Structure formats: C-alpha cells, structure tokens
C-alpha cells in the first residue's frame, strides 16, 4: 500500500504518452523510408536499417503502454480527489476585476475595454501594456480603463503584472484576458456559472460551433494545443480535464491568486498560460474548463499563433516546461 501511496506523485501516464508518441513517430518514419529505399543503390543495406527502425520503434510503444496502463488502472484511484461530492463554494460577490494584456493593440483595445466595461458584473477594467509603441495606452485610458505599462518585455511579464495589479483591488474574482477582441465579455456569465466548483475556470476554445470560421487557431495549432493539454492532464492525473492550455481567458478566485503568485515565474514567455495551469494544479487548485467563444483577432498578432512554425516552437517549449517543471524554459 505504501508503494501505491508513493505513486500518487508519479507521472507515469505523462511519460507513457511521450514514449508512445516517440515510438509511433519512429514507426512512421520507418514506413515512409520504404519507398525511397527502393530507389537507392545498396538496397540490402538500407533494408536492414529500415527494418531496424520499424522493429525497435516497438520498444517505446510497449514501454509507453505499460506506464500508461499502470497509471490509469492502478494509481488513478489514489490520485483523484478524496472529496466524495462535487465542490460547491458559492461566491458572495460575483462582480469581477478584468485584467487585459496588450501589446501594440491600438486597433482593438478601445472596443475590448468598452465591451467589458458594459457588462453589469464588471467592477473595473485594468489594462497592462507591454511597452506598446502605438496608441494602445491612450485608447485604453480613453475607453475607461486603469492603465499600466510593464517595462519588462515578454508575455509572461505582462500577465504577471496584470495579476499583481488585479489582486491589489478588493473583490473575490479576477478575470484575465487579452485586449485583441478574440474574446467577448458575455462569456463572463458562463465562467461565473462554473466558479463555485473551482478555484480557476479556464476558458476552452475547442468547441467547434463556438469558434468563428477564421481565427488564429489553425487545425495544426488546435490539435497541438489539445495534445499539450492532455499531456498536462496526464501529469496531474485525476486533478483536472484539460483541452486548451493556450487560452488567455480565465476566471480566478483572488484568494487563489494570492497563494499562487509567489510560485509563478514571469520569465516564462509565450508559454505562460500552460505554466500557470501547471503551477495551479501542482498547488492543489481545482481547475475546471468552460467552453467559450473565440473570434478573429483585430490587428496584427504578435504571439505564438502568427504561424504554424512559431506555434510548433511554442508548443515544444510548453512540453519541455511541463516535463521539466519549467526549469529550462525562460525568455
């Protein structure tokens, strides 16, 4: 029994997923090499190499399956929350502090601020500009936001400053979002419906009919994001269900943020949202996902969704951060 109890903190499913992915990728490479092998001289030599690749790809596949099954069928029962019933901690004051990140978003920030300001449950809107070189600050202030400029460059620095400023305000709830119009204030009502069950409600953009036809979430990014979310879910097996680690739209209890802030590393850049969720789950927070709408960006994107190549780089850094607890991922 002590062995099983000690296994509660193991990451067998996470490592199993990685080994399975490695094995399947190796097997696919071996299969694809079969065609050019017939077109090259020394076919017998290449045949031996080809067969070895296909044969040995089974090693990580088998190991991955063993680790995954051990976690899912033996340890999962001990990793899940001991709470017998669904959590329900009602919020006394449902009004929220909205904190928006912005970087050269003059084309969108004014409309974004006004959208949130018009929601009846928004106390006030904070905008943190990350050294914007355009009229972002002026337009945000003109729309009624409380504006700050974060001089340390990087998305993680900007989000961290947003959270710092938000927790200085009174109230129970903080809403983190971006000022690029990809999200809408009316989804606050959805997030509020889930917050009694959680410390953090993470908005997920993965529901097909809730996404506009043309957004930054390409098919490649969609499935890459889903894989990374499931990898993080596997790391914290039994703690949460995750499908979107790249979303910036989330509702947090202020008391939860007060405990998390010392554990967060603002030097983590475009991967900060995955880092935030990882730290929250490691700290024992209840994270629940809520489907939200996702819209085309207004203005030019500067984040990890500018291209599939850049998204791949960000995704690989997220995976590295998740596996190594963010020791090697810094801006």
SETOR-833084 format. One record per residue (C-alpha): residue number from 1; x, y, z. Coordinates in steps of 0.001 Angstrom, whole numbers, always signed. Each point is the difference from the previous one (the first is absolute). Example, Ala and Ser with C-alpha at 12.3 -4.5 7.8 and 13.67 -1.06 7.14 Angstrom:
% residues 2
<atom resi="1" east="+12300" north="-4500" up="+7800"/>
<atom resi="2" east="+1370" north="+3440" up="-660"/>
//
This chain:
% residues 331
<atom resi="1" east="+0" north="+0" up="+0"/>
<atom resi="2" east="+2843" north="+2410" up="+771"/>
<atom resi="3" east="+1372" north="-586" up="-3499"/>
<atom resi="4" east="-3350" north="+980" up="-1495"/>
<atom resi="5" east="-280" north="+3047" up="+2236"/>
<atom resi="6" east="+3468" north="+1111" up="-1065"/>
<atom resi="7" east="-1127" north="-384" up="-3594"/>
<atom resi="8" east="-2513" north="+2819" up="+366"/>
<atom resi="9" east="+2656" north="+2484" up="-1078"/>
<atom resi="10" east="+1352" north="-2050" up="-2885"/>
<atom resi="11" east="-534" north="+1117" up="-3593"/>
<atom resi="12" east="-286" north="-3403" up="-1640"/>
<atom resi="13" east="-2759" north="+937" up="-2432"/>
<atom resi="14" east="+1859" north="+3130" up="-1088"/>
<atom resi="15" east="+3195" north="-1931" up="-734"/>
<atom resi="16" east="-2058" north="-2753" up="-1583"/>
<atom resi="17" east="-1589" north="+2500" up="-2392"/>
<atom resi="18" east="+3414" north="+1344" up="-976"/>
<atom resi="19" east="+1419" north="-3498" up="-575"/>
<atom resi="20" east="-3025" north="-984" up="-2079"/>
<atom resi="21" east="+357" north="+3138" up="-2091"/>
<atom resi="22" east="+3713" north="-667" up="-511"/>
<atom resi="23" east="-626" north="-3627" up="-939"/>
<atom resi="24" east="-2794" north="+763" up="-2449"/>
<atom resi="25" east="+2020" north="+2809" up="-1612"/>
<atom resi="26" east="+2972" north="-2356" up="-380"/>
<atom resi="27" east="-2211" north="-2714" up="-1501"/>
<atom resi="28" east="-1475" north="+2490" up="-2475"/>
<atom resi="29" east="+3480" north="+1093" up="-1049"/>
<atom resi="30" east="+936" north="-3635" up="-580"/>
<atom resi="31" east="-3067" north="-548" up="-2164"/>
<atom resi="32" east="+614" north="+3154" up="-2023"/>
<atom resi="33" east="+3635" north="-1023" up="-617"/>
<atom resi="34" east="-1142" north="-3135" up="-1794"/>
<atom resi="35" east="-779" north="+1853" up="-3235"/>
<atom resi="36" east="+3266" north="+1954" up="-479"/>
<atom resi="37" east="+1909" north="-3153" up="+1020"/>
<atom resi="38" east="-1054" north="-1662" up="-3247"/>
<atom resi="39" east="+1281" north="+2976" up="-1992"/>
<atom resi="40" east="+3486" north="-9" up="+1549"/>
<atom resi="41" east="+2987" north="-2279" up="-672"/>
<atom resi="42" east="+1104" north="-2506" up="+2629"/>
<atom resi="43" east="-3608" north="-1010" up="+664"/>
<atom resi="44" east="+979" north="-2833" up="+2344"/>
<atom resi="45" east="+1937" north="+2324" up="+2308"/>
<atom resi="46" east="-2853" north="+2476" up="+184"/>
<atom resi="47" east="-2443" north="-2859" up="+491"/>
<atom resi="48" east="+1794" north="-1011" up="+3215"/>
<atom resi="49" east="-112" north="+3595" up="+1279"/>
<atom resi="50" east="-3649" north="+324" up="-991"/>
<atom resi="51" east="-965" north="-3204" up="+1768"/>
<atom resi="52" east="+1933" north="+1005" up="+3133"/>
<atom resi="53" east="-1850" north="+3325" up="+206"/>
<atom resi="54" east="-3391" north="-1688" up="-296"/>
<atom resi="55" east="+953" north="-2817" up="+2395"/>
<atom resi="56" east="+1463" north="+2149" up="+2771"/>
<atom resi="57" east="-2836" north="+2523" up="-189"/>
<atom resi="58" east="-1964" north="-2610" up="+1917"/>
<atom resi="59" east="+2188" north="+458" up="+3093"/>
<atom resi="60" east="-1249" north="+3486" up="+1001"/>
<atom resi="61" east="-3538" north="-976" up="-1072"/>
<atom resi="62" east="-81" north="-2998" up="+2357"/>
<atom resi="63" east="+1654" north="+1911" up="+2855"/>
<atom resi="64" east="-2411" north="+2888" up="-501"/>
<atom resi="65" east="-3013" north="-2323" up="+130"/>
<atom resi="66" east="+1270" north="-1639" up="+3197"/>
<atom resi="67" east="+499" north="+3373" up="+1735"/>
<atom resi="68" east="-3352" north="+1331" up="-1184"/>
<atom resi="69" east="-1920" north="-3093" up="+1131"/>
<atom resi="70" east="+1733" north="+24" up="+3398"/>
<atom resi="71" east="-1094" north="+3586" up="+577"/>
<atom resi="72" east="-3535" north="-421" up="-1361"/>
<atom resi="73" east="-887" north="-3374" up="+1508"/>
<atom resi="74" east="+2032" north="-83" up="+3223"/>
<atom resi="75" east="+889" north="+3496" up="+1221"/>
<atom resi="76" east="-2898" north="+2133" up="-1266"/>
<atom resi="77" east="-2296" north="-950" up="+2870"/>
<atom resi="78" east="+2565" north="+1383" up="+2462"/>
<atom resi="79" east="+707" north="+3161" up="-1978"/>
<atom resi="80" east="-3555" north="+1264" up="-279"/>
<atom resi="81" east="-1354" north="+2458" up="+2532"/>
<atom resi="82" east="-1171" north="-1529" up="+3251"/>
<atom resi="83" east="-3071" north="+2272" up="-114"/>
<atom resi="84" east="-3074" north="-2237" up="-303"/>
<atom resi="85" east="-2356" north="+2675" up="-1335"/>
<atom resi="86" east="+351" north="+2682" up="-2661"/>
<atom resi="87" east="+1453" north="+3175" up="+1458"/>
<atom resi="88" east="-2350" north="+2953" up="+364"/>
<atom resi="89" east="+1413" north="+3124" up="+1645"/>
<atom resi="90" east="-2354" north="+2835" up="-847"/>
<atom resi="91" east="+1465" north="+3403" up="-820"/>
<atom resi="92" east="-1367" north="+2761" up="+2223"/>
<atom resi="93" east="+764" north="+2848" up="-2419"/>
<atom resi="94" east="-24" north="-1053" up="-3682"/>
<atom resi="95" east="+1397" north="+3297" up="-1275"/>
<atom resi="96" east="+3380" north="-393" up="-1695"/>
<atom resi="97" east="+3189" north="+1958" up="-530"/>
<atom resi="98" east="+976" north="-339" up="-3670"/>
<atom resi="99" east="+3719" north="+59" up="-842"/>
<atom resi="100" east="+932" north="+267" up="-3691"/>
<atom resi="101" east="+3446" north="-479" up="-1509"/>
<atom resi="102" east="+892" north="+2196" up="-2978"/>
<atom resi="103" east="+2924" north="+460" up="-2361"/>
<atom resi="104" east="-384" north="+2438" up="-2905"/>
<atom resi="105" east="-3760" north="-582" up="+33"/>
<atom resi="106" east="-1263" north="+3481" up="-789"/>
<atom resi="107" east="-2363" north="-1418" up="-2651"/>
<atom resi="108" east="-1835" north="-2178" up="+2527"/>
<atom resi="109" east="+593" north="+1130" up="+3565"/>
<atom resi="110" east="-2636" north="+2746" up="+89"/>
<atom resi="111" east="-2826" north="-2289" up="-1146"/>
<atom resi="112" east="+1227" north="-2759" up="+2299"/>
<atom resi="113" east="-16" north="+2263" up="+3050"/>
<atom resi="114" east="-3459" north="+1358" up="-830"/>
<atom resi="115" east="-1345" north="-3518" up="-511"/>
<atom resi="116" east="+1082" north="-1063" up="+3480"/>
<atom resi="117" east="-928" north="+3309" up="+1612"/>
<atom resi="118" east="-3582" north="-383" up="-1224"/>
<atom resi="119" east="-461" north="-3370" up="+1690"/>
<atom resi="120" east="-2066" north="+530" up="+3181"/>
<atom resi="121" east="+2233" north="-2228" up="+2141"/>
<atom resi="122" east="+3311" north="+1704" up="-833"/>
<atom resi="123" east="+1350" north="+2206" up="+2786"/>
<atom resi="124" east="+2806" north="+1564" up="-2008"/>
<atom resi="125" east="+2348" north="-770" up="-2869"/>
<atom resi="126" east="+3784" north="+12" up="+296"/>
<atom resi="127" east="+2194" north="+106" up="-3083"/>
<atom resi="128" east="+3714" north="-806" up="+165"/>
<atom resi="129" east="+1922" north="+1078" up="-3078"/>
<atom resi="130" east="+3301" north="-1754" up="-604"/>
<atom resi="131" east="+2041" north="+2925" up="-1383"/>
<atom resi="132" east="-2493" north="+680" up="-2804"/>
<atom resi="133" east="+1380" north="+2367" up="-2609"/>
<atom resi="134" east="-3362" north="+1092" up="-1400"/>
<atom resi="135" east="-3066" north="+1627" up="+1549"/>
<atom resi="136" east="-1021" north="-2983" up="+2153"/>
<atom resi="137" east="+367" north="+1812" up="+3316"/>
<atom resi="138" east="-1854" north="+3118" up="-1113"/>
<atom resi="139" east="-2901" north="-1938" up="-1532"/>
<atom resi="140" east="-353" north="-2292" up="+2998"/>
<atom resi="141" east="-78" north="+2948" up="+2370"/>
<atom resi="142" east="-2493" north="+1869" up="-2179"/>
<atom resi="143" east="-2304" north="-3043" up="+81"/>
<atom resi="144" east="-18" north="+82" up="+3810"/>
<atom resi="145" east="+2668" north="-2482" up="+1024"/>
<atom resi="146" east="+2602" north="+335" up="+2736"/>
<atom resi="147" east="+3232" north="-253" up="-1971"/>
<atom resi="148" east="+3500" north="-1138" up="+932"/>
<atom resi="149" east="+3131" north="-512" up="-2065"/>
<atom resi="150" east="+2173" north="-3043" up="+702"/>
<atom resi="151" east="+3549" north="+830" up="-1049"/>
<atom resi="152" east="+1325" north="-3570" up="+238"/>
<atom resi="153" east="-591" north="-1447" up="-3450"/>
<atom resi="154" east="-1777" north="-3308" up="-399"/>
<atom resi="155" east="-3487" north="-1435" up="+141"/>
<atom resi="156" east="+653" north="-1686" up="+3344"/>
<atom resi="157" east="+1160" north="+3296" up="+1503"/>
<atom resi="158" east="-3150" north="+1708" up="-1284"/>
<atom resi="159" east="-2376" north="-2644" up="+1374"/>
<atom resi="160" east="+1806" north="-50" up="+3340"/>
<atom resi="161" east="-346" north="+3783" up="+274"/>
<atom resi="162" east="-3711" north="-299" up="-853"/>
<atom resi="163" east="-482" north="-2439" up="+2862"/>
<atom resi="164" east="+2097" north="+2134" up="+2357"/>
<atom resi="165" east="-2140" north="+3066" up="-647"/>
<atom resi="166" east="-3271" north="-1935" up="+125"/>
<atom resi="167" east="+566" north="-1585" up="+3416"/>
<atom resi="168" east="+639" north="+3443" up="+1493"/>
<atom resi="169" east="-3680" north="+758" up="-603"/>
<atom resi="170" east="-2814" north="-1153" up="+2260"/>
<atom resi="171" east="-2369" north="-2745" up="-1064"/>
<atom resi="172" east="-33" north="-3757" up="-320"/>
<atom resi="173" east="+548" north="-504" up="-3716"/>
<atom resi="174" east="+2578" north="+933" up="-2641"/>
<atom resi="175" east="-528" north="-517" up="-3720"/>
<atom resi="176" east="+3126" north="-271" up="-2148"/>
<atom resi="177" east="-316" north="+622" up="-3726"/>
<atom resi="178" east="+1607" north="+1664" up="-3031"/>
<atom resi="179" east="-961" north="+3284" up="-1594"/>
<atom resi="180" east="+34" north="-1217" up="-3606"/>
<atom resi="181" east="-3761" north="-715" up="-297"/>
<atom resi="182" east="+441" north="-3762" up="-352"/>
<atom resi="183" east="-2206" north="-378" up="+3097"/>
<atom resi="184" east="-3299" north="+1596" up="+1064"/>
<atom resi="185" east="-1341" north="+1311" up="+3286"/>
<atom resi="186" east="-3268" north="-1960" up="-272"/>
<atom resi="187" east="+1932" north="-3191" up="+761"/>
<atom resi="188" east="+547" north="+1302" up="+3538"/>
<atom resi="189" east="-3428" north="-1416" up="+834"/>
<atom resi="190" east="+1148" north="-3483" up="-1038"/>
<atom resi="191" east="+3166" north="+205" up="+2073"/>
<atom resi="192" east="-1949" north="+1212" up="+3030"/>
<atom resi="193" east="-2277" north="-3049" up="-261"/>
<atom resi="194" east="+3035" north="-2261" up="+501"/>
<atom resi="195" east="+1938" north="+1940" up="+2656"/>
<atom resi="196" east="-1864" north="-1508" up="+3014"/>
<atom resi="197" east="+1571" north="-3328" up="-1023"/>
<atom resi="198" east="+3550" north="+1270" up="-443"/>
<atom resi="199" east="+2853" north="+2289" up="+938"/>
<atom resi="200" east="+701" north="+736" up="-3673"/>
<atom resi="201" east="-2368" north="-263" up="-2950"/>
<atom resi="202" east="+2000" north="-404" up="-3188"/>
<atom resi="203" east="-1762" north="+1018" up="-3204"/>
<atom resi="204" east="+408" north="-2583" up="-2754"/>
<atom resi="205" east="-144" north="+887" up="-3695"/>
<atom resi="206" east="-364" north="-3598" up="-1153"/>
<atom resi="207" east="-3775" north="-163" up="-552"/>
<atom resi="208" east="-509" north="+132" up="-3759"/>
<atom resi="209" east="-3245" north="+2004" up="-164"/>
<atom resi="210" east="+1333" north="+2590" up="+2434"/>
<atom resi="211" east="+2915" north="+961" up="-2245"/>
<atom resi="212" east="-261" north="+2417" up="-2888"/>
<atom resi="213" east="+853" north="-1521" up="-3364"/>
<atom resi="214" east="+3247" north="+1954" up="-368"/>
<atom resi="215" east="+2120" north="+407" up="+3135"/>
<atom resi="216" east="+3645" north="-368" up="+1039"/>
<atom resi="217" east="-772" north="-3530" up="+1164"/>
<atom resi="218" east="+1011" north="-1910" up="-3129"/>
<atom resi="219" east="-570" north="-3754" up="-255"/>
<atom resi="220" east="+3675" north="-617" up="+815"/>
<atom resi="221" east="-90" north="+2294" up="+3039"/>
<atom resi="222" east="-3344" north="-1415" up="+1140"/>
<atom resi="223" east="+1244" north="-3586" up="+187"/>
<atom resi="224" east="+3420" north="+973" up="+1312"/>
<atom resi="225" east="-1674" north="+1965" up="+2773"/>
<atom resi="226" east="-2310" north="-2943" up="+735"/>
<atom resi="227" east="+2972" north="-2393" up="+242"/>
<atom resi="228" east="+1851" north="+2344" up="+2367"/>
<atom resi="229" east="-3118" north="+384" up="+2117"/>
<atom resi="230" east="-362" north="-3753" up="+300"/>
<atom resi="231" east="+3692" north="-305" up="+876"/>
<atom resi="232" east="-501" north="+2474" up="+2860"/>
<atom resi="233" east="-3138" north="-1873" up="+1024"/>
<atom resi="234" east="+2029" north="-3218" up="+49"/>
<atom resi="235" east="+2657" north="+1635" up="+2173"/>
<atom resi="236" east="-2666" north="+862" up="+2559"/>
<atom resi="237" east="-2132" north="-3089" up="-575"/>
<atom resi="238" east="-3269" north="+106" up="+1915"/>
<atom resi="239" east="+255" north="+3744" up="+659"/>
<atom resi="240" east="-1634" north="+1597" up="-3045"/>
<atom resi="241" east="-1215" north="-392" up="-3582"/>
<atom resi="242" east="+1954" north="+2214" up="-2402"/>
<atom resi="243" east="-436" north="+669" up="-3713"/>
<atom resi="244" east="+1426" north="+3511" up="-361"/>
<atom resi="245" east="+3234" north="+1176" up="+1614"/>
<atom resi="246" east="+489" north="+2983" up="-2304"/>
<atom resi="247" east="-3167" north="+1904" up="+817"/>
<atom resi="248" east="+416" north="+3331" up="+1763"/>
<atom resi="249" east="-3601" north="+247" up="+1219"/>
<atom resi="250" east="-367" north="-1227" up="+3576"/>
<atom resi="251" east="-1859" north="+903" up="+3180"/>
<atom resi="252" east="+1886" north="-357" up="+3291"/>
<atom resi="253" east="-818" north="+371" up="+3641"/>
<atom resi="254" east="+2058" north="+2840" up="+1424"/>
<atom resi="255" east="+895" north="-2082" up="+3082"/>
<atom resi="256" east="+1415" north="-2670" up="-2316"/>
<atom resi="257" east="+2145" north="+2513" up="-1865"/>
<atom resi="258" east="+1431" north="+1313" up="+3260"/>
<atom resi="259" east="+1400" north="-3478" up="+726"/>
<atom resi="260" east="+1131" north="-685" up="-3577"/>
<atom resi="261" east="+1854" north="+3223" up="-776"/>
<atom resi="262" east="+3204" north="-913" up="+1899"/>
<atom resi="263" east="+150" north="-3296" up="-1927"/>
<atom resi="264" east="-327" north="+1509" up="-3486"/>
<atom resi="265" east="+2985" north="+873" up="-2184"/>
<atom resi="266" east="-665" north="+3077" up="-2169"/>
<atom resi="267" east="+3144" north="-720" up="-2049"/>
<atom resi="268" east="-1984" north="-2797" up="-1688"/>
<atom resi="269" east="-1091" north="+1781" up="-3163"/>
<atom resi="270" east="-2627" north="-1144" up="-2535"/>
<atom resi="271" east="-367" north="-3267" up="+1897"/>
<atom resi="272" east="-1218" north="+1783" up="+3148"/>
<atom resi="273" east="-3614" north="-1222" up="-147"/>
<atom resi="274" east="+1119" north="-3638" up="+55"/>
<atom resi="275" east="+2428" north="+874" up="+2799"/>
<atom resi="276" east="-2819" north="+1651" up="+1966"/>
<atom resi="277" east="-2230" north="-3075" up="-243"/>
<atom resi="278" east="+2872" north="-2350" up="+858"/>
<atom resi="279" east="+874" north="+1970" up="+3136"/>
<atom resi="280" east="-3662" north="+256" up="+998"/>
<atom resi="281" east="-561" north="-3746" up="-277"/>
<atom resi="282" east="+3263" north="-779" up="+1791"/>
<atom resi="283" east="-1171" north="+2283" up="+2819"/>
<atom resi="284" east="-3235" north="-1944" up="+400"/>
<atom resi="285" east="-2331" north="+2508" up="-1661"/>
<atom resi="286" east="-3243" north="-1152" up="-1562"/>
<atom resi="287" east="+76" north="+885" up="-3710"/>
<atom resi="288" east="-3161" north="-395" up="-2064"/>
<atom resi="289" east="-344" north="+684" up="-3721"/>
<atom resi="290" east="-2878" north="+1951" up="-1490"/>
<atom resi="291" east="-812" north="+286" up="-3733"/>
<atom resi="292" east="+310" north="+3583" up="-1255"/>
<atom resi="293" east="-337" north="+1733" up="-3345"/>
<atom resi="294" east="+3075" north="+857" up="-2057"/>
<atom resi="295" east="+112" north="+2732" up="-2624"/>
<atom resi="296" east="+2368" north="+1366" up="-2665"/>
<atom resi="297" east="+2730" north="+2226" up="+1355"/>
<atom resi="298" east="-159" north="+3728" up="-662"/>
<atom resi="299" east="+3402" north="+1279" up="-1105"/>
<atom resi="300" east="+3253" north="-1858" up="-531"/>
<atom resi="301" east="+828" north="-2983" up="+2208"/>
<atom resi="302" east="+3266" north="+99" up="+1938"/>
<atom resi="303" east="-384" north="-3228" up="+1942"/>
<atom resi="304" east="+560" north="-3673" up="-646"/>
<atom resi="305" east="-2785" north="-304" up="-2573"/>
<atom resi="306" east="+1597" north="+2086" up="-2739"/>
<atom resi="307" east="+938" north="-3159" up="-1908"/>
<atom resi="308" east="-38" north="-3757" up="+409"/>
<atom resi="309" east="+3797" north="-1" up="+211"/>
<atom resi="310" east="+24" north="+2453" up="+2891"/>
<atom resi="311" east="-2863" north="-1854" up="+1656"/>
<atom resi="312" east="+2014" north="-3224" up="-246"/>
<atom resi="313" east="+2959" north="+1673" up="+1739"/>
<atom resi="314" east="-2241" north="+1312" up="+2778"/>
<atom resi="315" east="-1703" north="-3389" up="+331"/>
<atom resi="316" east="+3312" north="-1839" up="+309"/>
<atom resi="317" east="+1100" north="+2464" up="+2678"/>
<atom resi="318" east="-3281" north="-606" up="+1827"/>
<atom resi="319" east="+633" north="-3735" up="-99"/>
<atom resi="320" east="+3562" north="+517" up="+1243"/>
<atom resi="321" east="-1306" north="+2207" up="+2801"/>
<atom resi="322" east="-2675" north="-2490" up="+1031"/>
<atom resi="323" east="+2461" north="-2907" up="+67"/>
<atom resi="324" east="+2799" north="+1876" up="+1795"/>
<atom resi="325" east="-2195" north="+2164" up="+2278"/>
<atom resi="326" east="+1117" north="+3117" up="-1928"/>
<atom resi="327" east="+3628" north="-123" up="+1100"/>
<atom resi="328" east="+1293" north="+521" up="-3545"/>
<atom resi="329" east="-2701" north="+2241" up="-1506"/>
<atom resi="330" east="+724" north="+3689" up="+383"/>
<atom resi="331" east="-200" north="+2982" up="-2345"/>
//
